[in-house]
């Protein structure tokens, strides 16, 4: 039930990110065409595009956290036994929750301080800009707490205990190396591959 709700929420975020990207493209490209072609422009283009970009990044980071797609290394954790993986995951989640709390506190203070400050072009409160950090922190904190609860109640598979994966190139290299090792072992174990001795 909870997992399905998270999936739907992340799908909504994906759609919002795609819509924000489309609006940014229209605003920036339209502004370039109007400026060079018609000596005109969209006044709010730069400001709105900048704000949308910040929101796009923060909301995309929530989805990436849910998928475990943030940059990281699994060189040590993937080699640990299950108990070691669980301990590392608990420690990692506690550290991330602490950092998320710091980020939430800072973003909230900035949003409050800038609530009465208006943007020069749109006239919107500048707190909208900092609210992206507040929303990200709340969503990320909730995801981290849910993952931690799943771990502590034993509802995580062993394959889910490693929070991040190496880069795609590293994964492809490891797959290729495993295939080559398999082929070498097959060649070595086949009866026709032995060296022939002359009588």
C-alpha positions in Angstrom: 0.0 0.0 0.0 2.7 2.5 1.0 5.0 1.4 -1.8 2.2 1.9 -4.3 1.5 5.4 -2.9 5.2 6.3 -3.2 5.3 5.0 -6.8 2.2 7.2 -7.7 3.7 10.2 -6.0 7.0 9.8 -7.8 5.1 9.4 -11.1 3.4 12.7 -10.4 6.8 14.2 -9.7 8.2 12.8 -13.0 5.3 14.5 -14.9 5.8 17.8 -13.0 9.6 17.7 -13.9 8.8 17.0 -17.5 6.3 19.9 -17.6 8.8 22.2 -16.0 11.4 21.2 -18.5 9.0 21.8 -21.4 8.1 25.3 -20.0 11.8 26.1 -19.6 12.5 25.2 -23.2 9.6 27.2 -24.5 10.5 30.2 -22.4 14.3 30.2 -23.2 14.0 29.3 -26.9 11.0 31.7 -27.4 13.0 34.5 -25.7 16.0 33.9 -28.0 13.8 33.9 -31.2 11.9 37.0 -30.1 15.1 38.8 -29.1 17.0 38.1 -32.3 14.1 38.0 -34.7 11.7 40.6 -33.5 13.8 42.8 -31.1 11.4 41.8 -28.3 11.4 39.2 -25.5 9.6 37.5 -22.7 10.3 39.6 -19.6 9.8 36.8 -17.1 11.7 34.2 -19.1 15.0 34.2 -17.2 13.5 34.4 -13.7 10.9 31.8 -14.2 13.4 29.4 -16.0 15.8 29.8 -13.1 13.2 29.0 -10.5 11.8 26.1 -12.5 15.3 24.7 -12.9 15.9 24.7 -9.1 12.5 23.0 -8.5 13.3 20.5 -11.3 16.6 19.6 -9.7 15.2 19.2 -6.2 12.2 17.1 -7.3 14.3 15.0 -9.5 16.6 14.3 -6.5 13.6 12.9 -4.6 12.8 10.4 -7.4 16.5 9.5 -7.6 16.6 8.9 -3.9 13.6 6.5 -4.2 15.4 4.6 -7.0 18.8 4.6 -5.3 20.2 6.5 -8.3 22.3 9.1 -6.5 26.1 8.9 -7.0 27.9 6.6 -4.7 30.2 3.6 -4.4 29.3 0.1 -3.4 32.8 -1.2 -3.5 33.0 -1.9 0.3 29.3 -2.4 1.2 28.6 -5.0 -1.5 31.4 -7.2 -0.1 30.1 -7.2 3.5 28.0 -10.0 5.0 24.3 -9.3 5.4 24.7 -8.0 9.0 27.4 -5.6 7.8 25.2 -4.3 5.0 22.3 -3.7 7.4 24.6 -1.9 9.8 25.9 0.3 7.0 22.4 1.0 5.8 21.2 2.1 9.2 24.2 4.3 9.8 23.9 5.8 6.3 20.2 6.5 6.8 20.8 8.1 10.2 23.5 10.4 8.7 21.2 11.3 5.7 18.3 12.1 8.1 20.6 14.4 10.1 21.8 16.2 6.9 18.2 16.4 5.6 17.1 18.0 8.9 19.9 20.6 8.6 18.8 21.3 5.0 15.2 21.6 6.1 16.0 23.9 8.9 18.2 26.2 6.6 15.7 26.2 3.8 12.8 27.0 6.1 14.6 29.9 7.7 15.5 31.3 4.2 11.9 30.9 3.0 10.6 32.8 6.1 13.2 35.5 5.8 12.4 36.0 2.1 8.6 35.8 2.3 8.2 39.5 2.1 10.9 40.0 -0.6 9.5 40.1 -4.1 11.3 39.0 -7.3 12.2 42.0 -9.5 10.4 40.8 -12.6 7.5 38.5 -11.6 6.8 40.1 -8.3 6.4 36.6 -6.7 7.8 36.1 -3.2 11.4 34.9 -3.2 10.4 32.3 -0.6 9.0 30.2 -3.5 12.7 29.8 -4.6 13.7 28.4 -1.1 10.5 26.4 -0.7 12.1 23.9 -3.1 14.5 22.9 -0.4 11.7 22.6 2.2 9.7 20.3 -0.1 12.7 18.2 -1.0 13.8 17.8 2.7 10.3 16.7 3.7 9.9 14.2 0.9 13.5 12.9 1.3 13.1 12.6 5.0 9.9 10.7 4.7 11.5 8.3 2.1 14.5 7.7 4.4 12.2 7.0 7.4 10.1 4.5 5.4 13.2 2.7 4.1 14.6 2.6 7.6 11.3 1.2 8.9 11.3 -1.5 6.2 14.9 -2.4 7.1 14.2 -2.6 10.8 11.1 -4.7 10.3 12.9 -7.1 8.0 11.0 -6.3 4.8 14.1 -5.5 2.7 15.6 -8.1 0.5 19.4 -8.6 0.6 19.7 -7.0 -2.9 18.1 -3.8 -1.6 20.6 -3.4 1.3 23.1 -1.7 -1.0 21.7 1.8 -1.4 23.7 2.9 -4.4 25.3 1.3 -7.4 28.5 2.0 -9.3 28.3 3.9 -12.6 26.8 2.2 -15.6 30.3 1.8 -17.2 31.5 0.0 -14.1 28.6 -2.3 -14.1 29.1 -3.1 -17.8 32.8 -3.7 -17.2 32.1 -6.1 -14.3 29.5 -8.0 -16.5 32.0 -8.3 -19.3 34.7 -9.5 -17.0 32.4 -12.1 -15.5 31.5 -13.4 -19.0 35.2 -13.6 -20.0 36.0 -15.5 -16.8 33.1 -17.9 -17.5 34.3 -18.5 -21.1 37.9 -19.1 -19.8 36.7 -21.7 -17.3 34.6 -23.4 -19.9 37.6 -23.6 -22.3 39.8 -24.9 -19.5 37.3 -27.6 -18.5 36.6 -28.9 -22.0 38.4 -32.1 -23.0 39.6 -30.8 -26.4 41.3 -27.8 -25.0 44.1 -29.7 -23.3 47.6 -29.6 -24.8 48.4 -32.5 -27.1 51.6 -34.3 -26.4 53.5 -36.2 -29.2 54.3 -39.8 -28.6 
